[in-house]
């Protein structure tokens, strides 16, 4: 028998080692791609939430805040409702209406975009609020819009803006 020592090809062990190495490298890259996809999805949600917050803040600053939806409600203080303060079904909130809402946090109707649902919260505050007065005397009202994820209940974006009384400040 004449056996040649010049055999060409790979042994079974070499093939198995190369398959294992290829699998390890593939797993490392797949983890990277999955993480980058998740991060991209989160950033997309945050960008949409910030755009919603900007839109709502501009509406409220231009006195077009809308509480007419049946799903608009007061989150804080608890046991309050819009009818009690005379703002139920109000479609255009002016400066004096916002004065009534100082210290309140409102939940507006959820908005659905790209198969995700966003829940806007608006907190109305004022500079130099006098705790002994029933009405705030400050001409500046601060509107904070926070957009929450309905899945995680975590804030995705927060935007703070202010408006002043047209004659006082």
C-alpha positions in Angstrom: 0.0 0.0 0.0 1.3 3.3 -1.0 0.0 6.1 1.3 0.8 9.7 0.4 1.7 12.1 3.2 0.7 15.0 1.1 -3.1 14.8 1.8 -5.0 18.0 1.2 -8.0 19.1 3.3 -9.1 19.7 6.8 -9.4 17.2 9.6 -12.7 16.8 11.5 -11.2 18.5 14.6 -10.1 21.5 12.6 -13.6 21.8 11.1 -15.2 21.6 14.6 -12.9 24.2 16.1 -13.6 26.6 13.2 -17.4 26.1 13.7 -17.1 26.8 17.5 -15.0 29.9 16.9 -17.4 31.2 14.2 -20.4 30.5 16.6 -18.7 32.5 19.4 -18.0 35.4 17.2 -21.5 35.3 15.8 -23.0 35.3 19.3 -20.9 38.3 20.3 -22.1 40.3 17.3 -25.7 39.3 17.7 -25.7 40.6 21.2 -24.3 43.9 20.0 -27.0 44.1 17.3 -29.8 43.3 19.7 -28.6 45.9 22.2 -28.2 48.5 19.5 -31.7 47.8 18.2 -33.2 48.2 21.7 -31.3 51.4 22.2 -32.5 52.7 18.9 -36.1 51.9 19.8 -35.7 53.6 23.2 -34.3 56.7 21.6 -37.1 56.7 19.0 -39.6 56.7 21.8 -37.9 59.5 23.6 -37.7 61.6 20.5 -41.5 61.1 19.8 -42.2 61.9 23.5 -40.2 65.1 23.3 -42.1 66.2 20.1 -45.4 65.5 21.8 -44.3 67.5 24.9 -43.3 70.4 22.7 -46.6 70.4 20.9 -48.6 70.3 24.1 -46.5 73.0 25.7 -47.0 75.3 22.7 -50.7 74.7 22.7 -51.0 75.6 26.4 -48.7 78.6 26.0 -50.9 79.9 23.2 -54.0 79.5 25.3 -55.3 76.5 23.3 -55.0 74.0 26.2 -57.8 71.5 25.9 -59.6 69.7 28.8 -62.7 68.8 26.9 -61.8 65.1 26.5 -63.6 62.8 28.9 -60.3 61.1 29.6 -58.7 64.3 30.9 -58.4 64.2 34.6 -56.6 65.5 37.7 -53.9 63.3 39.1 -52.9 65.6 42.0 -54.3 66.7 44.4 -56.3 63.5 44.7 -60.1 63.7 45.1 -60.2 66.7 42.8 -62.1 67.0 39.5 -62.2 69.5 36.7 -65.9 70.3 37.3 -65.2 71.4 40.9 -62.8 74.1 39.7 -65.0 75.1 36.8 -62.8 73.8 34.0 -64.6 70.7 32.8 -65.1 70.6 29.0 -63.0 73.7 28.6 -61.3 73.9 25.1 -59.3 77.1 25.3 -57.6 77.8 28.6 -56.5 81.3 29.2 -54.1 82.8 31.8 -56.9 83.1 34.4 -57.9 79.5 33.9 -54.3 78.4 34.4 -54.2 80.4 37.6 -57.0 78.1 38.9 -54.8 75.1 38.0 -51.7 76.2 39.9 -50.6 73.2 42.1 -52.5 70.7 40.0 -51.1 67.8 37.9 -53.4 66.9 35.0 -53.4 63.7 32.9 -54.4 64.3 29.3 -55.7 61.7 26.8 -53.1 59.2 25.7 -51.6 59.5 22.2 -50.7 56.5 20.1 -47.8 56.7 17.6 -45.7 53.9 16.0 -47.5 51.2 17.9 -46.6 52.9 21.2 -48.9 54.8 23.6 -47.7 58.0 25.3 -49.5 59.5 28.3 -49.1 63.3 28.8 -49.0 64.8 32.3 -49.1 68.5 32.8 -48.1 70.2 36.1 -49.0 73.8 36.6 -46.9 75.8 39.1 -46.2 79.4 39.8 -43.3 81.5 41.1 -43.7 82.9 44.6 -47.0 81.2 45.4 -48.3 82.5 48.7 -49.6 79.6 50.7 -52.1 81.8 52.6 -53.8 83.1 49.5 -56.4 81.1 47.5 -55.2 82.7 44.2 -51.6 83.1 43.2 -50.4 86.7 42.8 -47.4 85.9 40.6 -47.6 86.9 36.9 -45.5 83.9 35.8 -47.0 80.5 35.5 -44.8 77.5 34.9 -46.1 74.6 32.8 -44.3 71.3 33.0 -45.2 68.7 30.4 -44.0 65.1 31.1 -44.7 62.3 28.7 -44.9 58.8 30.2 -44.7 55.4 28.6 -47.9 53.5 29.2 -45.9 50.2 29.3 -43.1 51.1 31.8 -44.8 54.0 33.5 -41.5 55.8 33.3 -41.1 59.4 32.0 -39.7 59.5 28.5 -39.5 63.3 28.2 -40.0 66.4 30.3 -40.3 69.9 29.1 -40.8 73.0 31.2 -41.9 76.4 29.9 -43.4 79.5 31.4 -46.0 82.1 30.5 -46.6 85.5 31.9 -49.7 87.7 32.3 -50.0 90.0 29.4 -50.4 93.1 31.6 -48.5 92.1 34.8 -45.4 90.6 33.4 
